[in-house]
Amino acid sequence: MSASTESHVPKILLIVEDQLLLAMGLKGELEDGGCRVLELAIRHQEALGFAREVRPDLALVNIDLANGDDGVALHAT
């Protein structure tokens, strides 16, 4: 990766995804690209806790999480 594009890559990411295989695949691809992926969260409250503790640069959030959780509502909190 060149110096000019490297500065635009988010350094700390949060993945909020209830499908574990998909989340693990995303995590691997992003880490291969030079990002540090925070813990994988599968629920709304779990994601909030991680985000408040570490303050990621970017969150990739599934908008239709299992158990009635809503990724869109996560953005609003």
PyMOL Python script that loads the backbone (N, CA, C, O; Angstrom):
from pymol import cmd

cmd.read_pdbstr("""\
ATOM      1  N   MET A   1       0.835  -1.173   0.000  1.00  0.00           N
ATOM      2  CA  MET A   1       0.000   0.000   0.000  1.00  0.00           C
ATOM      3  C   MET A   1       0.881   1.238   0.000  1.00  0.00           C
ATOM      4  O   MET A   1       1.853   1.304   0.753  1.00  0.00           O
ATOM      5  N   SER A   2       0.565   2.194  -0.812  1.00  0.00           N
ATOM      6  CA  SER A   2       1.379   3.398  -0.878  1.00  0.00           C
ATOM      7  C   SER A   2       1.082   4.313   0.304  1.00  0.00           C
ATOM      8  O   SER A   2       0.049   4.179   0.961  1.00  0.00           O
ATOM      9  N   ALA A   3       1.991   5.238   0.567  1.00  0.00           N
ATOM     10  CA  ALA A   3       1.837   6.151   1.689  1.00  0.00           C
ATOM     11  C   ALA A   3       0.593   7.015   1.536  1.00  0.00           C
ATOM     12  O   ALA A   3      -0.043   7.360   2.531  1.00  0.00           O
ATOM     13  N   SER A   4       0.235   7.371   0.298  1.00  0.00           N
ATOM     14  CA  SER A   4      -0.917   8.243   0.098  1.00  0.00           C
ATOM     15  C   SER A   4      -2.232   7.534   0.402  1.00  0.00           C
ATOM     16  O   SER A   4      -3.140   8.159   0.950  1.00  0.00           O
ATOM     17  N   THR A   5      -2.366   6.262   0.069  1.00  0.00           N
ATOM     18  CA  THR A   5      -3.601   5.545   0.370  1.00  0.00           C
ATOM     19  C   THR A   5      -3.604   4.990   1.779  1.00  0.00           C
ATOM     20  O   THR A   5      -4.674   4.807   2.360  1.00  0.00           O
ATOM     21  N   GLU A   6      -2.446   4.718   2.342  1.00  0.00           N
ATOM     22  CA  GLU A   6      -2.369   4.151   3.680  1.00  0.00           C
ATOM     23  C   GLU A   6      -2.967   5.082   4.723  1.00  0.00           C
ATOM     24  O   GLU A   6      -3.565   4.610   5.691  1.00  0.00           O
ATOM     25  N   SER A   7      -2.823   6.382   4.553  1.00  0.00           N
ATOM     26  CA  SER A   7      -3.353   7.325   5.526  1.00  0.00           C
ATOM     27  C   SER A   7      -4.877   7.358   5.530  1.00  0.00           C
ATOM     28  O   SER A   7      -5.469   7.838   6.497  1.00  0.00           O
ATOM     29  N   HIS A   8      -5.529   6.863   4.484  1.00  0.00           N
ATOM     30  CA  HIS A   8      -6.984   6.876   4.390  1.00  0.00           C
ATOM     31  C   HIS A   8      -7.627   5.590   4.901  1.00  0.00           C
ATOM     32  O   HIS A   8      -8.852   5.508   4.982  1.00  0.00           O
ATOM     33  N   VAL A   9      -6.833   4.597   5.241  1.00  0.00           N
ATOM     34  CA  VAL A   9      -7.362   3.335   5.723  1.00  0.00           C
ATOM     35  C   VAL A   9      -7.685   3.473   7.209  1.00  0.00           C
ATOM     36  O   VAL A   9      -6.812   3.821   8.004  1.00  0.00           O
ATOM     37  N   PRO A  10      -8.955   3.199   7.590  1.00  0.00           N
ATOM     38  CA  PRO A  10      -9.273   3.255   9.021  1.00  0.00           C
ATOM     39  C   PRO A  10      -8.387   2.276   9.788  1.00  0.00           C
ATOM     40  O   PRO A  10      -8.202   1.138   9.356  1.00  0.00           O
ATOM     41  N   LYS A  11      -7.851   2.703  10.899  1.00  0.00           N
ATOM     42  CA  LYS A  11      -6.908   1.881  11.649  1.00  0.00           C
ATOM     43  C   LYS A  11      -7.595   0.921  12.614  1.00  0.00           C
ATOM     44  O   LYS A  11      -7.110  -0.193  12.814  1.00  0.00           O
ATOM     45  N   ILE A  12      -8.708   1.323  13.215  1.00  0.00           N
ATOM     46  CA  ILE A  12      -9.405   0.459  14.152  1.00  0.00           C
ATOM     47  C   ILE A  12     -10.857   0.317  13.699  1.00  0.00           C
ATOM     48  O   ILE A  12     -11.576   1.308  13.568  1.00  0.00           O
ATOM     49  N   LEU A  13     -11.277  -0.917  13.464  1.00  0.00           N
ATOM     50  CA  LEU A  13     -12.624  -1.187  12.959  1.00  0.00           C
ATOM     51  C   LEU A  13     -13.414  -2.037  13.944  1.00  0.00           C
ATOM     52  O   LEU A  13     -12.851  -2.861  14.665  1.00  0.00           O
ATOM     53  N   LEU A  14     -14.706  -1.828  13.964  1.00  0.00           N
ATOM     54  CA  LEU A  14     -15.630  -2.645  14.724  1.00  0.00           C
ATOM     55  C   LEU A  14     -16.552  -3.333  13.733  1.00  0.00           C
ATOM     56  O   LEU A  14     -17.143  -2.675  12.877  1.00  0.00           O
ATOM     57  N   ILE A  15     -16.680  -4.641  13.837  1.00  0.00           N
ATOM     58  CA  ILE A  15     -17.608  -5.393  12.999  1.00  0.00           C
ATOM     59  C   ILE A  15     -18.757  -5.857  13.875  1.00  0.00           C
ATOM     60  O   ILE A  15     -18.553  -6.521  14.891  1.00  0.00           O
ATOM     61  N   VAL A  16     -19.973  -5.497  13.465  1.00  0.00           N
ATOM     62  CA  VAL A  16     -21.170  -5.927  14.171  1.00  0.00           C
ATOM     63  C   VAL A  16     -21.961  -6.791  13.198  1.00  0.00           C
ATOM     64  O   VAL A  16     -22.619  -6.285  12.289  1.00  0.00           O
ATOM     65  N   GLU A  17     -21.886  -8.096  13.404  1.00  0.00           N
ATOM     66  CA  GLU A  17     -22.480  -9.063  12.472  1.00  0.00           C
ATOM     67  C   GLU A  17     -22.863 -10.310  13.256  1.00  0.00           C
ATOM     68  O   GLU A  17     -22.055 -10.854  14.008  1.00  0.00           O
ATOM     69  N   ASP A  18     -24.098 -10.758  13.075  1.00  0.00           N
ATOM     70  CA  ASP A  18     -24.567 -11.928  13.812  1.00  0.00           C
ATOM     71  C   ASP A  18     -24.255 -13.260  13.119  1.00  0.00           C
ATOM     72  O   ASP A  18     -24.455 -14.320  13.712  1.00  0.00           O
ATOM     73  N   GLN A  19     -23.780 -13.222  11.904  1.00  0.00           N
ATOM     74  CA  GLN A  19     -23.361 -14.446  11.209  1.00  0.00           C
ATOM     75  C   GLN A  19     -21.851 -14.583  11.377  1.00  0.00           C
ATOM     76  O   GLN A  19     -21.076 -13.883  10.725  1.00  0.00           O
ATOM     77  N   LEU A  20     -21.447 -15.488  12.254  1.00  0.00           N
ATOM     78  CA  LEU A  20     -20.055 -15.599  12.660  1.00  0.00           C
ATOM     79  C   LEU A  20     -19.104 -15.871  11.495  1.00  0.00           C
ATOM     80  O   LEU A  20     -18.026 -15.280  11.436  1.00  0.00           O
ATOM     81  N   LEU A  21     -19.480 -16.754  10.569  1.00  0.00           N
ATOM     82  CA  LEU A  21     -18.591 -17.052   9.444  1.00  0.00           C
ATOM     83  C   LEU A  21     -18.363 -15.820   8.573  1.00  0.00           C
ATOM     84  O   LEU A  21     -17.243 -15.575   8.126  1.00  0.00           O
ATOM     85  N   LEU A  22     -19.399 -15.059   8.335  1.00  0.00           N
ATOM     86  CA  LEU A  22     -19.269 -13.823   7.555  1.00  0.00           C
ATOM     87  C   LEU A  22     -18.383 -12.823   8.303  1.00  0.00           C
ATOM     88  O   LEU A  22     -17.511 -12.192   7.705  1.00  0.00           O
ATOM     89  N   ALA A  23     -18.608 -12.682   9.596  1.00  0.00           N
ATOM     90  CA  ALA A  23     -17.815 -11.751  10.401  1.00  0.00           C
ATOM     91  C   ALA A  23     -16.336 -12.139  10.396  1.00  0.00           C
ATOM     92  O   ALA A  23     -15.465 -11.278  10.267  1.00  0.00           O
ATOM     93  N   MET A  24     -16.056 -13.438  10.537  1.00  0.00           N
ATOM     94  CA  MET A  24     -14.666 -13.901  10.547  1.00  0.00           C
ATOM     95  C   MET A  24     -14.008 -13.667   9.180  1.00  0.00           C
ATOM     96  O   MET A  24     -12.834 -13.304   9.112  1.00  0.00           O
ATOM     97  N   GLY A  25     -14.754 -13.871   8.103  1.00  0.00           N
ATOM     98  CA  GLY A  25     -14.218 -13.611   6.769  1.00  0.00           C
ATOM     99  C   GLY A  25     -13.895 -12.143   6.569  1.00  0.00           C
ATOM    100  O   GLY A  25     -12.830 -11.801   6.053  1.00  0.00           O
ATOM    101  N   LEU A  26     -14.816 -11.270   6.977  1.00  0.00           N
ATOM    102  CA  LEU A  26     -14.572  -9.826   6.886  1.00  0.00           C
ATOM    103  C   LEU A  26     -13.351  -9.423   7.710  1.00  0.00           C
ATOM    104  O   LEU A  26     -12.510  -8.645   7.259  1.00  0.00           O
ATOM    105  N   LYS A  27     -13.269  -9.963   8.914  1.00  0.00           N
ATOM    106  CA  LYS A  27     -12.146  -9.655   9.800  1.00  0.00           C
ATOM    107  C   LYS A  27     -10.818 -10.020   9.139  1.00  0.00           C
ATOM    108  O   LYS A  27      -9.876  -9.228   9.154  1.00  0.00           O
ATOM    109  N   GLY A  28     -10.745 -11.212   8.563  1.00  0.00           N
ATOM    110  CA  GLY A  28      -9.519 -11.652   7.903  1.00  0.00           C
ATOM    111  C   GLY A  28      -9.138 -10.761   6.737  1.00  0.00           C
ATOM    112  O   GLY A  28      -7.974 -10.384   6.595  1.00  0.00           O
ATOM    113  N   GLU A  29     -10.107 -10.421   5.903  1.00  0.00           N
ATOM    114  CA  GLU A  29      -9.841  -9.568   4.742  1.00  0.00           C
ATOM    115  C   GLU A  29      -9.369  -8.182   5.174  1.00  0.00           C
ATOM    116  O   GLU A  29      -8.431  -7.634   4.596  1.00  0.00           O
ATOM    117  N   LEU A  30     -10.014  -7.622   6.179  1.00  0.00           N
ATOM    118  CA  LEU A  30      -9.642  -6.282   6.635  1.00  0.00           C
ATOM    119  C   LEU A  30      -8.265  -6.279   7.286  1.00  0.00           C
ATOM    120  O   LEU A  30      -7.483  -5.350   7.081  1.00  0.00           O
ATOM    121  N   GLU A  31      -7.965  -7.304   8.062  1.00  0.00           N
ATOM    122  CA  GLU A  31      -6.645  -7.380   8.677  1.00  0.00           C
ATOM    123  C   GLU A  31      -5.559  -7.582   7.630  1.00  0.00           C
ATOM    124  O   GLU A  31      -4.459  -7.044   7.760  1.00  0.00           O
ATOM    125  N   ASP A  32      -5.863  -8.352   6.597  1.00  0.00           N
ATOM    126  CA  ASP A  32      -4.911  -8.499   5.490  1.00  0.00           C
ATOM    127  C   ASP A  32      -4.649  -7.163   4.804  1.00  0.00           C
ATOM    128  O   ASP A  32      -3.578  -6.951   4.235  1.00  0.00           O
ATOM    129  N   GLY A  33      -5.631  -6.260   4.859  1.00  0.00           N
ATOM    130  CA  GLY A  33      -5.493  -4.930   4.268  1.00  0.00           C
ATOM    131  C   GLY A  33      -4.832  -3.919   5.186  1.00  0.00           C
ATOM    132  O   GLY A  33      -4.700  -2.749   4.826  1.00  0.00           O
ATOM    133  N   GLY A  34      -4.413  -4.357   6.374  1.00  0.00           N
ATOM    134  CA  GLY A  34      -3.688  -3.465   7.269  1.00  0.00           C
ATOM    135  C   GLY A  34      -4.504  -2.839   8.381  1.00  0.00           C
ATOM    136  O   GLY A  34      -3.985  -2.014   9.134  1.00  0.00           O
ATOM    137  N   CYS A  35      -5.769  -3.211   8.502  1.00  0.00           N
ATOM    138  CA  CYS A  35      -6.607  -2.654   9.556  1.00  0.00           C
ATOM    139  C   CYS A  35      -6.514  -3.500  10.822  1.00  0.00           C
ATOM    140  O   CYS A  35      -6.219  -4.694  10.769  1.00  0.00           O
ATOM    141  N   ARG A  36      -6.767  -2.867  11.943  1.00  0.00           N
ATOM    142  CA  ARG A  36      -6.884  -3.592  13.209  1.00  0.00           C
ATOM    143  C   ARG A  36      -8.377  -3.716  13.504  1.00  0.00           C
ATOM    144  O   ARG A  36      -9.074  -2.715  13.670  1.00  0.00           O
ATOM    145  N   VAL A  37      -8.851  -4.942  13.567  1.00  0.00           N
ATOM    146  CA  VAL A  37     -10.265  -5.164  13.827  1.00  0.00           C
ATOM    147  C   VAL A  37     -10.469  -5.411  15.314  1.00  0.00           C
ATOM    148  O   VAL A  37      -9.856  -6.298  15.908  1.00  0.00           O
ATOM    149  N   LEU A  38     -11.332  -4.617  15.887  1.00  0.00           N
ATOM    150  CA  LEU A  38     -11.720  -4.761  17.270  1.00  0.00           C
ATOM    151  C   LEU A  38     -12.490  -6.066  17.418  1.00  0.00           C
ATOM    152  O   LEU A  38     -12.773  -6.729  16.420  1.00  0.00           O
ATOM    153  N   GLU A  39     -12.822  -6.432  18.606  1.00  0.00           N
ATOM    154  CA  GLU A  39     -13.627  -7.624  18.834  1.00  0.00           C
ATOM    155  C   GLU A  39     -14.840  -7.642  17.909  1.00  0.00           C
ATOM    156  O   GLU A  39     -15.355  -6.591  17.528  1.00  0.00           O
ATOM    157  N   LEU A  40     -15.284  -8.829  17.557  1.00  0.00           N
ATOM    158  CA  LEU A  40     -16.494  -8.979  16.760  1.00  0.00           C
ATOM    159  C   LEU A  40     -17.692  -8.938  17.700  1.00  0.00           C
ATOM    160  O   LEU A  40     -17.723  -9.645  18.707  1.00  0.00           O
ATOM    161  N   ALA A  41     -18.664  -8.121  17.376  1.00  0.00           N
ATOM    162  CA  ALA A  41     -19.872  -8.013  18.196  1.00  0.00           C
ATOM    163  C   ALA A  41     -21.045  -8.609  17.424  1.00  0.00           C
ATOM    164  O   ALA A  41     -21.144  -8.448  16.207  1.00  0.00           O
ATOM    165  N   ILE A  42     -21.929  -9.298  18.140  1.00  0.00           N
ATOM    166  CA  ILE A  42     -23.098  -9.874  17.476  1.00  0.00           C
ATOM    167  C   ILE A  42     -24.403  -9.244  17.956  1.00  0.00           C
ATOM    168  O   ILE A  42     -25.460  -9.477  17.368  1.00  0.00           O
ATOM    169  N   ARG A  43     -24.335  -8.461  19.002  1.00  0.00           N
ATOM    170  CA  ARG A  43     -25.531  -7.820  19.553  1.00  0.00           C
ATOM    171  C   ARG A  43     -25.300  -6.313  19.729  1.00  0.00           C
ATOM    172  O   ARG A  43     -24.171  -5.838  19.848  1.00  0.00           O
ATOM    173  N   HIS A  44     -26.408  -5.598  19.741  1.00  0.00           N
ATOM    174  CA  HIS A  44     -26.425  -4.147  19.866  1.00  0.00           C
ATOM    175  C   HIS A  44     -25.666  -3.682  21.111  1.00  0.00           C
ATOM    176  O   HIS A  44     -24.760  -2.856  21.000  1.00  0.00           O
ATOM    177  N   GLN A  45     -26.013  -4.191  22.279  1.00  0.00           N
ATOM    178  CA  GLN A  45     -25.391  -3.749  23.530  1.00  0.00           C
ATOM    179  C   GLN A  45     -23.897  -4.079  23.576  1.00  0.00           C
ATOM    180  O   GLN A  45     -23.092  -3.302  24.089  1.00  0.00           O
ATOM    181  N   GLU A  46     -23.550  -5.227  23.039  1.00  0.00           N
ATOM    182  CA  GLU A  46     -22.144  -5.630  22.981  1.00  0.00           C
ATOM    183  C   GLU A  46     -21.345  -4.640  22.127  1.00  0.00           C
ATOM    184  O   GLU A  46     -20.249  -4.229  22.508  1.00  0.00           O
ATOM    185  N   ALA A  47     -21.891  -4.267  20.989  1.00  0.00           N
ATOM    186  CA  ALA A  47     -21.234  -3.315  20.095  1.00  0.00           C
ATOM    187  C   ALA A  47     -21.059  -1.953  20.763  1.00  0.00           C
ATOM    188  O   ALA A  47     -20.015  -1.316  20.623  1.00  0.00           O
ATOM    189  N   LEU A  48     -22.080  -1.513  21.485  1.00  0.00           N
ATOM    190  CA  LEU A  48     -21.983  -0.229  22.184  1.00  0.00           C
ATOM    191  C   LEU A  48     -20.855  -0.244  23.208  1.00  0.00           C
ATOM    192  O   LEU A  48     -20.098   0.720  23.322  1.00  0.00           O
ATOM    193  N   GLY A  49     -20.747  -1.324  23.940  1.00  0.00           N
ATOM    194  CA  GLY A  49     -19.684  -1.428  24.936  1.00  0.00           C
ATOM    195  C   GLY A  49     -18.310  -1.361  24.305  1.00  0.00           C
ATOM    196  O   GLY A  49     -17.439  -0.635  24.783  1.00  0.00           O
ATOM    197  N   PHE A  50     -18.110  -2.116  23.233  1.00  0.00           N
ATOM    198  CA  PHE A  50     -16.814  -2.093  22.535  1.00  0.00           C
ATOM    199  C   PHE A  50     -16.524  -0.701  21.983  1.00  0.00           C
ATOM    200  O   PHE A  50     -15.405  -0.203  22.106  1.00  0.00           O
ATOM    201  N   ALA A  51     -17.520  -0.079  21.382  1.00  0.00           N
ATOM    202  CA  ALA A  51     -17.322   1.232  20.760  1.00  0.00           C
ATOM    203  C   ALA A  51     -16.987   2.304  21.800  1.00  0.00           C
ATOM    204  O   ALA A  51     -16.141   3.165  21.557  1.00  0.00           O
ATOM    205  N   ARG A  52     -17.637   2.251  22.935  1.00  0.00           N
ATOM    206  CA  ARG A  52     -17.366   3.246  23.981  1.00  0.00           C
ATOM    207  C   ARG A  52     -15.979   3.059  24.584  1.00  0.00           C
ATOM    208  O   ARG A  52     -15.318   4.029  24.954  1.00  0.00           O
ATOM    209  N   GLU A  53     -15.548   1.818  24.679  1.00  0.00           N
ATOM    210  CA  GLU A  53     -14.255   1.522  25.287  1.00  0.00           C
ATOM    211  C   GLU A  53     -13.081   1.871  24.380  1.00  0.00           C
ATOM    212  O   GLU A  53     -12.092   2.439  24.841  1.00  0.00           O
ATOM    213  N   VAL A  54     -13.179   1.539  23.111  1.00  0.00           N
ATOM    214  CA  VAL A  54     -12.029   1.662  22.213  1.00  0.00           C
ATOM    215  C   VAL A  54     -12.160   2.811  21.213  1.00  0.00           C
ATOM    216  O   VAL A  54     -11.145   3.281  20.701  1.00  0.00           O
ATOM    217  N   ARG A  55     -13.364   3.273  20.922  1.00  0.00           N
ATOM    218  CA  ARG A  55     -13.588   4.361  19.959  1.00  0.00           C
ATOM    219  C   ARG A  55     -13.014   4.029  18.579  1.00  0.00           C
ATOM    220  O   ARG A  55     -12.031   4.640  18.159  1.00  0.00           O
ATOM    221  N   PRO A  56     -13.615   3.068  17.869  1.00  0.00           N
ATOM    222  CA  PRO A  56     -13.101   2.682  16.554  1.00  0.00           C
ATOM    223  C   PRO A  56     -13.225   3.825  15.552  1.00  0.00           C
ATOM    224  O   PRO A  56     -14.043   4.732  15.711  1.00  0.00           O
ATOM    225  N   ASP A  57     -12.391   3.757  14.516  1.00  0.00           N
ATOM    226  CA  ASP A  57     -12.448   4.748  13.437  1.00  0.00           C
ATOM    227  C   ASP A  57     -13.645   4.512  12.521  1.00  0.00           C
ATOM    228  O   ASP A  57     -14.170   5.447  11.916  1.00  0.00           O
ATOM    229  N   LEU A  58     -14.070   3.255  12.424  1.00  0.00           N
ATOM    230  CA  LEU A  58     -15.161   2.885  11.522  1.00  0.00           C
ATOM    231  C   LEU A  58     -15.841   1.644  12.058  1.00  0.00           C
ATOM    232  O   LEU A  58     -15.186   0.758  12.607  1.00  0.00           O
ATOM    233  N   ALA A  59     -17.167   1.574  11.899  1.00  0.00           N
ATOM    234  CA  ALA A  59     -17.921   0.377  12.274  1.00  0.00           C
ATOM    235  C   ALA A  59     -18.654  -0.147  11.047  1.00  0.00           C
ATOM    236  O   ALA A  59     -19.321   0.607  10.338  1.00  0.00           O
ATOM    237  N   LEU A  60     -18.524  -1.440  10.807  1.00  0.00           N
ATOM    238  CA  LEU A  60     -19.289  -2.115   9.769  1.00  0.00           C
ATOM    239  C   LEU A  60     -20.418  -2.846  10.482  1.00  0.00           C
ATOM    240  O   LEU A  60     -20.177  -3.787  11.238  1.00  0.00           O
ATOM    241  N   VAL A  61     -21.658  -2.407  10.237  1.00  0.00           N
ATOM    242  CA  VAL A  61     -22.781  -2.885  11.024  1.00  0.00           C
ATOM    243  C   VAL A  61     -23.850  -3.493  10.127  1.00  0.00           C
ATOM    244  O   VAL A  61     -24.313  -2.863   9.175  1.00  0.00           O
ATOM    245  N   ASN A  62     -24.232  -4.716  10.442  1.00  0.00           N
ATOM    246  CA  ASN A  62     -25.370  -5.353   9.794  1.00  0.00           C
ATOM    247  C   ASN A  62     -26.617  -4.643  10.306  1.00  0.00           C
ATOM    248  O   ASN A  62     -26.791  -4.513  11.518  1.00  0.00           O
ATOM    249  N   ILE A  63     -27.482  -4.184   9.421  1.00  0.00           N
ATOM    250  CA  ILE A  63     -28.646  -3.420   9.868  1.00  0.00           C
ATOM    251  C   ILE A  63     -29.784  -4.303  10.370  1.00  0.00           C
ATOM    252  O   ILE A  63     -30.724  -3.798  10.984  1.00  0.00           O
ATOM    253  N   ASP A  64     -29.718  -5.613  10.123  1.00  0.00           N
ATOM    254  CA  ASP A  64     -30.781  -6.522  10.553  1.00  0.00           C
ATOM    255  C   ASP A  64     -30.159  -7.641  11.383  1.00  0.00           C
ATOM    256  O   ASP A  64     -29.959  -8.752  10.891  1.00  0.00           O
ATOM    257  N   LEU A  65     -29.859  -7.345  12.630  1.00  0.00           N
ATOM    258  CA  LEU A  65     -29.233  -8.316  13.517  1.00  0.00           C
ATOM    259  C   LEU A  65     -30.275  -9.270  14.090  1.00  0.00           C
ATOM    260  O   LEU A  65     -31.462  -8.946  14.144  1.00  0.00           O
ATOM    261  N   ALA A  66     -29.826 -10.441  14.515  1.00  0.00           N
ATOM    262  CA  ALA A  66     -30.710 -11.438  15.108  1.00  0.00           C
ATOM    263  C   ALA A  66     -31.241 -10.955  16.452  1.00  0.00           C
ATOM    264  O   ALA A  66     -30.761  -9.963  17.000  1.00  0.00           O
ATOM    265  N   ASN A  67     -32.227 -11.661  16.973  1.00  0.00           N
ATOM    266  CA  ASN A  67     -32.806 -11.390  18.293  1.00  0.00           C
ATOM    267  C   ASN A  67     -33.443 -10.013  18.397  1.00  0.00           C
ATOM    268  O   ASN A  67     -33.526  -9.453  19.490  1.00  0.00           O
ATOM    269  N   GLY A  68     -33.891  -9.462  17.283  1.00  0.00           N
ATOM    270  CA  GLY A  68     -34.570  -8.176  17.305  1.00  0.00           C
ATOM    271  C   GLY A  68     -33.654  -6.974  17.399  1.00  0.00           C
ATOM    272  O   GLY A  68     -34.130  -5.838  17.413  1.00  0.00           O
ATOM    273  N   ASP A  69     -32.348  -7.196  17.464  1.00  0.00           N
ATOM    274  CA  ASP A  69     -31.410  -6.066  17.487  1.00  0.00           C
ATOM    275  C   ASP A  69     -31.427  -5.383  16.135  1.00  0.00           C
ATOM    276  O   ASP A  69     -31.657  -6.018  15.106  1.00  0.00           O
ATOM    277  N   ASP A  70     -31.182  -4.096  16.149  1.00  0.00           N
ATOM    278  CA  ASP A  70     -31.266  -3.296  14.940  1.00  0.00           C
ATOM    279  C   ASP A  70     -29.990  -2.465  14.780  1.00  0.00           C
ATOM    280  O   ASP A  70     -29.705  -1.601  15.610  1.00  0.00           O
ATOM    281  N   GLY A  71     -29.229  -2.721  13.725  1.00  0.00           N
ATOM    282  CA  GLY A  71     -27.997  -1.994  13.483  1.00  0.00           C
ATOM    283  C   GLY A  71     -28.239  -0.516  13.229  1.00  0.00           C
ATOM    284  O   GLY A  71     -27.367   0.300  13.528  1.00  0.00           O
ATOM    285  N   VAL A  72     -29.378  -0.148  12.694  1.00  0.00           N
ATOM    286  CA  VAL A  72     -29.685   1.258  12.458  1.00  0.00           C
ATOM    287  C   VAL A  72     -29.863   1.974  13.794  1.00  0.00           C
ATOM    288  O   VAL A  72     -29.414   3.109  13.952  1.00  0.00           O
ATOM    289  N   ALA A  73     -30.513   1.322  14.752  1.00  0.00           N
ATOM    290  CA  ALA A  73     -30.689   1.912  16.077  1.00  0.00           C
ATOM    291  C   ALA A  73     -29.339   2.092  16.767  1.00  0.00           C
ATOM    292  O   ALA A  73     -29.167   3.020  17.558  1.00  0.00           O
ATOM    293  N   LEU A  74     -28.399   1.230  16.480  1.00  0.00           N
ATOM    294  CA  LEU A  74     -27.060   1.344  17.058  1.00  0.00           C
ATOM    295  C   LEU A  74     -26.422   2.668  16.673  1.00  0.00           C
ATOM    296  O   LEU A  74     -25.751   3.296  17.491  1.00  0.00           O
ATOM    297  N   HIS A  75     -26.627   3.098  15.428  1.00  0.00           N
ATOM    298  CA  HIS A  75     -26.081   4.364  14.940  1.00  0.00           C
ATOM    299  C   HIS A  75     -26.668   5.544  15.721  1.00  0.00           C
ATOM    300  O   HIS A  75     -25.977   6.536  15.956  1.00  0.00           O
ATOM    301  N   ALA A  76     -27.908   5.443  16.115  1.00  0.00           N
ATOM    302  CA  ALA A  76     -28.602   6.549  16.761  1.00  0.00           C
ATOM    303  C   ALA A  76     -28.208   6.723  18.224  1.00  0.00           C
ATOM    304  O   ALA A  76     -28.501   7.758  18.824  1.00  0.00           O
ATOM    305  N   THR A  77     -27.538   5.710  18.811  1.00  0.00           N
ATOM    306  CA  THR A  77     -27.217   5.814  20.238  1.00  0.00           C
ATOM    307  C   THR A  77     -25.852   6.347  20.480  1.00  0.00           C
ATOM    308  O   THR A  77     -25.440   6.491  21.631  1.00  0.00           O
TER     309      THR A  77
END
""", "prot")
cmd.dss("prot")
cmd.show_as("cartoon", "prot")
cmd.util.cbc("prot")
cmd.orient("prot")
